[in-house]
Every structure is written in structure tokens, then in C-alpha cells.
Amino acid sequence: MIGKYCSLNGKLTKTKKAVLPIDHIEFAYGFGVYENLRMRKGFVYHIEEHIKRLFDSAKIIDLNHDLDFKQVKNWVEKLIEKNNIKNGNIKMILIGGKKPILYIFMLPPKYIEKKEYRQGIKVTTYNYERFAPQAKALNMLPSYIIFKRAQKENAYDALLIDRDGNIIEGTRSNFFAIKNKTLTTPPLSEVLDGVTRRTVIECAKQNGYNIKEENIPLKNIFDYDGAFLTNTSGKIMPVKTIDEKSFDIIPDNLQTLRKLYDNHISHKE
């Protein structure tokens, strides 16, 4: 955590004093939703989309609250001003209960090594289907354990595989495959509607790429030119290795898309 202050239901509070009672049953059971936002040079990327998805996630798990969009955005802006920090990540956690609690606090920025963008990352696979995948919910124990196992194998993330052998998403990322100028990504009904995922699709369409939302069988993944993950911190991360098998190269069409995306979001700053 960075910054001396966090926001607790809109009240700026010193982080050391922002605590929950030990018997808060909703938090203990993971009855809550969250969002991670990326801030660079004082600019918060996609703040509107993140707040909207926070509310959408709450609705999916029947977490009732009386927050409104402008109110939450204002709280984020006041926290940034109070902490006087220009680069970092911002986390929002909305916890359910009779009196819902919205925590907003700041975390150190996460950077991916440049060589990983050039050489690609390693991912592992794990057979698991998330409950209510469209919600960014706090009950992340299975994904947490799977991610830790991936780390032990020196992997960036783990791909979740459904009962039919299809790639769904990463534990903390969305998944795409690329062939020529066509991007294929799992159907939205099966995955979290990632903000970066949406922005990549928007950017790709503007630059003449075709988009397919369909199942991607793990057994067929190496029929594509390449693959990549998307999330808030890493943006577009080329995949080199899946388990013990690798793509021959990180294809030029993928690196071109990555550069187009970086340019696309820089124009929104």
C-alpha cells in the first residue's frame, strides 16, 4: 500500500486506522466485489468503466448499496489529491452487509519487464470454472491457489480450462489468440468483461482487425500465430509458452497490435 490515506465510504482516513471488525461475516465469506485501476502521471485509465463494472459485479451477486457513479468518482479523485501521488494502482473494495463499505486505497505501480513483451511470458493450465465469472468478486480462493501454483513453475499466470477443454481466461487476465488479422477470444458469457479486453477489441476494430468470440480448445491453440493475455497492469502480454510447449516466435502481427494499443490509450490521457 502507498499513501498515508485511504477512503472509507468517502471519508479520508489514515490507512493504519482503516480496519474491519474481526466478526465482519460478509468480508470473512468474501461477499464483496473489487476493481483495480491504473494511474500514470496523475491520469486514471478507464475510471468510468471500472466504476460501472464495480456496480455491475455487485448486482450480479445481489450486493445492494446506495452508492452512485459521480460520488465514487469524486472519492477516487479526492484520495489521489490527498495522497499527492502520480503513479500507482488504485483498488476499490465494496463489501456487502446491512451497511455496505467501500474502501479505496492506493498500491505501488506494477510494471512488466520489457523483455517479457519482446520474448513473451509463460503460462500454465488448470481445469477450473469460476462461479459467476462475470463478477469481479472477493471469493478468489481457488484462483489464488491456482495462481500461486503457476508462480512456483515460474509462470506469469495460469489459464483456466473448462470441462470441454476450452481455454476460458487467466486467473487475473483475459485471453486472446491471433491469426493474421483476426483476434479470437472466449465468449463474454463465460468470462469477466475485462476493461482492457474491451479496449483491445475497440482498438483492434479501429485498425482493421476482425474479432471472433468463440471457444478456443486448448488442443488447437498452436494452430494460431500466437496468443496474449490482457489486464490493467500488463496491458497486452504476448504468450510464448503454455505448460511445456511454446510458440516458435512472438509474431509480428501481435507486436504490431501491442504498439497500436499503447498508442490508442496514450491518446486518452
C-alpha positions in Angstrom: 0.0 0.0 0.0 1.2 3.5 -0.7 -0.1 6.9 0.6 -0.9 7.8 4.1 -4.7 7.9 3.4 -7.4 5.7 2.1 -11.1 6.4 1.5 -13.7 4.7 3.7 -17.2 5.4 2.4 -15.9 8.7 1.2 -14.2 9.7 4.4 -10.4 10.2 4.1 -8.9 8.0 6.8 -5.3 7.2 7.7 -4.6 3.7 6.3 -3.5 2.4 9.7 -6.8 3.2 11.2 -9.0 1.8 8.3 -9.8 -1.6 9.8 -12.7 -4.0 9.8 -14.0 -5.8 12.9 -12.9 -9.4 13.2 -16.5 -10.6 13.2 -17.5 -8.9 9.9 -19.1 -12.0 8.4 -19.6 -10.7 4.9 -15.9 -9.9 4.5 -15.0 -13.3 6.0 -17.1 -15.1 3.4 -16.0 -13.0 0.5 -19.3 -11.2 -0.1 -17.9 -8.3 -1.9 -16.6 -7.1 -5.2 -13.5 -5.1 -6.3 -11.7 -3.2 -9.0 -8.1 -2.3 -9.8 -7.4 0.9 -11.6 -4.1 2.0 -13.3 -2.8 5.6 -12.8 0.2 7.1 -14.5 1.3 10.7 -14.3 -1.9 11.5 -12.4 -4.2 10.1 -15.1 -6.5 7.3 -14.1 -7.2 5.0 -17.0 -10.8 4.0 -17.7 -12.2 5.2 -14.4 -15.8 5.3 -15.7 -15.6 1.7 -17.0 -14.2 0.4 -13.7 -16.8 2.1 -11.5 -19.6 0.8 -13.8 -18.2 -2.7 -13.6 -17.9 -2.5 -9.8 -21.6 -1.8 -9.7 -22.4 -4.5 -12.3 -20.4 -7.0 -10.2 -22.4 -6.0 -7.1 -25.7 -6.5 -8.9 -24.7 -10.0 -10.1 -24.0 -11.2 -6.6 -27.0 -9.3 -5.1 -24.9 -6.9 -3.1 -27.2 -3.9 -2.5 -25.8 -0.4 -1.9 -26.8 3.2 -2.3 -23.6 4.5 -4.0 -23.8 6.5 -7.2 -21.3 6.9 -10.0 -20.4 10.6 -9.5 -20.0 10.0 -5.8 -17.4 7.2 -6.2 -15.5 9.0 -8.9 -15.3 12.1 -6.6 -13.9 9.9 -3.8 -11.2 8.5 -6.0 -10.2 12.0 -7.1 -10.1 13.3 -3.6 -7.9 10.4 -2.4 -5.4 11.0 -5.2 -5.3 14.7 -4.4 -4.8 14.0 -0.6 -2.0 11.5 -1.1 -0.4 13.6 -3.8 0.7 10.5 -5.7 1.0 10.5 -9.5 1.9 6.8 -10.3 0.3 3.8 -8.8 -2.7 1.4 -8.8 -5.9 2.2 -7.1 -8.0 -0.5 -5.6 -11.7 -0.3 -4.7 -13.3 -3.0 -2.5 -17.1 -2.9 -1.9 -18.1 -5.2 1.0 -21.8 -6.1 1.4 -23.9 -6.2 4.6 -26.5 -4.1 6.3 -24.2 -1.1 5.8 -22.0 -1.7 2.8 -18.5 -0.4 3.0 -16.4 0.9 0.1 -12.7 1.0 0.7 -10.5 2.9 -1.8 -6.7 2.7 -1.4 -3.5 3.0 -3.4 -0.9 0.4 -4.3 2.5 0.6 -5.9 2.5 0.5 -9.7 3.1 -2.8 -11.3 5.4 -2.9 -14.2 6.1 -5.8 -16.6 9.7 -6.3 -17.7 10.3 -5.0 -21.2 11.9 -8.3 -22.2 8.6 -10.1 -21.4 6.9 -8.0 -24.0 9.6 -8.9 -26.5 10.1 -12.6 -25.6 6.7 -13.5 -24.3 5.5 -14.9 -21.0 4.9 -18.5 -19.7 1.5 -19.6 -18.5 0.3 -22.9 -17.1 -3.1 -24.5 -17.4 -5.6 -25.7 -14.7 -9.0 -27.3 -15.0 -11.4 -24.9 -13.2 -14.6 -22.9 -13.9 -15.3 -19.8 -11.8 -18.7 -19.3 -10.2 -20.4 -16.2 -11.6 -17.4 -15.4 -13.9 -18.9 -12.0 -15.0 -18.5 -10.7 -11.4 -15.2 -9.5 -10.0 -15.9 -10.9 -6.6 -13.8 -11.3 -3.5 -14.2 -15.0 -3.1 -11.0 -15.7 -5.0 -9.5 -18.7 -3.1 -9.4 -21.2 -6.0 -7.9 -18.6 -8.3 -5.4 -17.6 -5.6 -4.2 -21.1 -5.1 -4.0 -21.8 -8.9 -2.0 -18.6 -9.4 0.4 -19.5 -6.6 1.0 -22.9 -8.2 1.7 -21.1 -11.5 4.2 -18.9 -9.8 6.1 -22.0 -8.5 6.5 -23.0 -12.1 7.9 -19.5 -12.9 4.8 -18.7 -14.9 3.1 -15.3 -15.2 -0.4 -16.7 -14.8 -2.5 -19.8 -15.2 -5.1 -20.4 -17.9 -8.4 -21.8 -16.7 -9.7 -24.7 -18.8 -13.4 -25.6 -18.8 -14.9 -29.1 -18.7 -14.9 -29.3 -22.5 -11.2 -28.5 -22.8 -11.6 -24.8 -23.8 -9.4 -22.0 -22.6 -11.6 -19.6 -20.6 -9.3 -16.9 -19.1 -6.4 -16.4 -16.8 -6.8 -16.2 -13.0 -6.3 -12.4 -13.4 -6.4 -11.8 -17.1 -8.4 -12.3 -20.3 -7.1 -14.4 -23.1 -6.9 -13.9 -26.9 -5.5 -15.9 -29.8 -4.4 -14.2 -33.1 -4.1 -15.5 -36.6 -3.3 -13.0 -39.4 -5.5 -10.0 -38.6 -8.2 -12.0 -36.7 -8.4 -12.0 -32.9 -10.3 -14.8 -31.2 -11.4 -14.6 -27.6 -13.7 -16.7 -25.4 -17.4 -15.7 -25.4 -18.3 -13.0 -23.0 -20.9 -15.2 -21.3 -18.0 -17.4 -20.0 -15.5 -14.7 -18.8 -15.1 -11.5 -16.9 -15.8 -8.5 -19.1 -12.3 -7.1 -18.7 -11.9 -3.3 -19.2 -8.6 -3.9 -21.0 -10.3 -6.7 -23.0 -12.9 -4.2 -24.2 -10.3 -1.6 -25.1 -8.2 -4.0 -27.0 -11.3 -5.0 -29.1 -12.1 -1.4 -29.7 -8.5 -0.6 -30.8 -8.3 -3.7 -33.0 -11.6 -2.9 -34.8 -10.4 0.7 -35.5 -7.3 -0.8 -37.1 -8.9 -3.3 -39.4 -8.7 -6.4 -37.2 -11.5 -8.9 -37.2 -12.9 -10.1 -33.8 -14.4 -13.6 -33.1 -15.9 -14.5 -29.8 -15.9 -18.3 -29.7 -14.4 -21.2 -27.9 -10.7 -21.8 -28.1 -9.9 -25.5 -27.5 -6.6 -25.9 -25.7 -5.6 -28.7 -28.0 -5.8 -26.3 -31.0 -4.1 -23.3 -29.6 -0.9 -23.8 -31.5 -2.8 -23.6 -34.8 -2.8 -19.8 -34.2 0.0 -17.5 -34.9 0.2 -16.5 -31.3 -1.7 -15.7 -28.1 -1.8 -13.0 -25.4 -3.2 -12.0 -22.1 -4.8 -8.7 -21.2 -5.2 -6.9 -17.8 -5.0 -3.5 -16.3 -1.3 -3.6 -15.3 0.2 -5.6 -18.1 -2.0 -4.3 -21.0 -1.2 -6.8 -23.8 1.2 -9.5 -22.8 2.4 -11.9 -25.5 2.3 -15.6 -24.5 5.4 -17.7 -25.5 4.9 -20.9 -23.6 1.8 -22.8 -22.4 2.8 -25.5 -20.0 5.8 -27.1 -21.6 5.1 -26.2 -25.3 6.0 -23.0 -27.0 5.1 -20.9 -30.0 8.0 -20.6 -32.4 8.1 -16.8 -32.2 6.1 -13.8 -30.9 4.5 -12.9 -34.3 4.9 -9.5 -35.9 1.1 -9.1 -36.1 0.9 -9.4 -32.3 3.7 -6.9 -31.7 2.0 -4.5 -34.1 -1.2 -4.8 -32.2 0.5 -4.2 -28.9 2.1 -0.9 -30.3 -1.3 0.2 -31.7 -2.9 -0.4 -28.3 -0.2 1.6 -26.5 -0.8 4.5 -28.9 -4.6 4.1 -28.6 -4.6 4.5 -24.8 -2.0 7.3 -24.8 -4.4 9.4 -26.8 -6.9 9.2 -23.9 -4.5 10.6 -21.3 
